[in-house]
């Protein structure tokens, strides 16, 4: 079995909790929702903005009418999708706290009629088959309780010939970026989380989960196994993140 093909099930935010991963992730993001946007910019040195714009370009080129942003959080990517031809954008998340922050941002930009923020489970979505022209997930697939179930749901609600784009952390493979990434993710990232967040476990979880999540060809193979076509991976910034695009056959 290829390395990193299946994500270990014991990577959860709260090691002593009796809740399942899904419930723990919702609780974690509810707790850090007010600080999340600012911390994200600090942790990624602002480079995540550039990555999201590349996701926007991939989606925009398909001229979608309907877009679903899964694990939308505070709605950064959903807001960016208003620059596409989309007439309706839905941001879906299991964290009510994150969605509340997102709704305030959307209202401030007078975009409430175009973007709907929906509290729902990405592994059991309340949509008909073949609903969306484009589906995006930024830094969310590694939080799925069951990766293959979540990806299968995405395939189900994506229209034939639609585009699915993932932006997710990955692990650099070349020296010295590999060593630098390991030091930063194991030492600096959790420290920043402790200093600026009231949830000490949250950023340790984000670091741990990123280090074991399948990336590159390993994730490509999982996407193909689920039934996606035209699968490709595009490493970003020395490999610290990767953009994946895929489609659905007719």
C-alpha positions, -999 to +999 in steps of 0.1 A: +000+000+000+015+034-010+026+056+018+000+081+031-028+064+011-052+062+040-053+088+067-050+074+103-084+076+121-068+086+154-059+121+143-085+141+160-085+176+177-092+164+212-075+131+222-095+127+254-129+134+239-155+107+234-170+126+205-164+114+169-140+133+146-168+151+129-182+165+161-147+174+174-139+193+143-171+213+145-164+221+182-128+231+174-138+255+146-166+269+167-140+277+193-114+294+170-138+310+146-133+346+157-095+344+154-094+321+123-090+346+095-062+366+111-043+335+122-046+320+087-029+350+072-001+348+099+004+311+096+007+311+058+025+345+056-005+356+034+005+332+006-029+314+009-045+344-008-024+337-039-034+300-039-071+308-036-068+331-067-054+302-087-085+281-076-106+311-087-090+310-122-096+272-126-133+276-117-138+309-136-125+293-168-155+269-167-181+297-166-202+280-138-237+290-129-238+272-096-208+268-072-206+249-039-178+257-015-174+228+010-159+234+044-163+271+036-154+282+071-157+320+072-164+322+035-132+335+020-133+312-011-171+316-014-167+353-016-139+350-042-163+328-063-185+359-068-158+369-094-169+340-116-200+339-137-219+320-109-254+331-102-257+311-070-229+302-045-235+280-015-209+278+013-214+247+034-198+239+068-204+219+100-193+248+122-220+273+131-194+296+146-174+298+114-206+304+093-217+332+116-184+350+110-188+343+073-223+357+071-211+390+087-185+393+060-210+386+033-235+411+046-208+437+048-203+433+011-240+432+003-237+397-012-263+379+009-286+374-022-258+357-041-241+336-014-260+313+010-242+299+040-255+265+050-249+244+081-246+209+068-225+177+068-203+174+037-205+136+040-243+137+037-253+167+017-289+179+012-286+182-025-299+163-056-275+144-078-258+165-105-265+199-089-234+220-092-212+232-121-182+237-098-173+225-063-144+237-042-127+227-009-099+248+006-081+232+035-111+210+043-108+175+029-084+164+056-111+172+082-135+147+067-143+119+091-143+094+062-124+108+032-138+084+006-174+090+017-169+128+015-154+126-019-181+102-031-207+128-020-189+155-039-189+133-070-226+127-066-237+163-065-212+175-092-227+179-127-212+158-155-182+177-170-183+199-139-150+209-121-139+199-086-110+218-071-092+211-039-067+233-022-049+215+006-017+214+025+010+190+014+045+181+024+076+194+004+098+166-008+129+185-017+157+196+006+159+221+023+121+228+020+112+195+035+132+201+067+121+237+070+084+226+066+088+199+093+104+223+117+077+250+111+047+227+113+059+208+144+073+238+164+061+272+151+026+265+140+014+250+173+032+279+191+014+305+171-019+287+179-012+287+216-003+324+216-033+336+197-060+310+201-080+300+232-079+264+220-044+250+224-053+217+208-067+232+175-035+242+158-017+211+170-044+191+153-041+212+121-003+205+121-007+167+129-035+162+104-015+179+076+015+157+082-003+124+076-028+134+049-023+118+014-010+143-011+001+144-047-003+112-066-016+094-035-046+117-034-049+116-072-053+078-069-080+081-043-099+106-065-096+082-095-108+053-073-139+073-063-147+078-100-133+113-108-117+118-142-091+143-156-074+143-122-043+164-118-022+178-089-004+212-090+021+217-062+023+253-049+052+272-031+078+244-030+051+219-022+037+232+011+003+232-006-012+215-036-042+224-059-060+194-073-086+196-101-109+168-113-140+163-133-170+140-137-177+119-168-209+123-188 
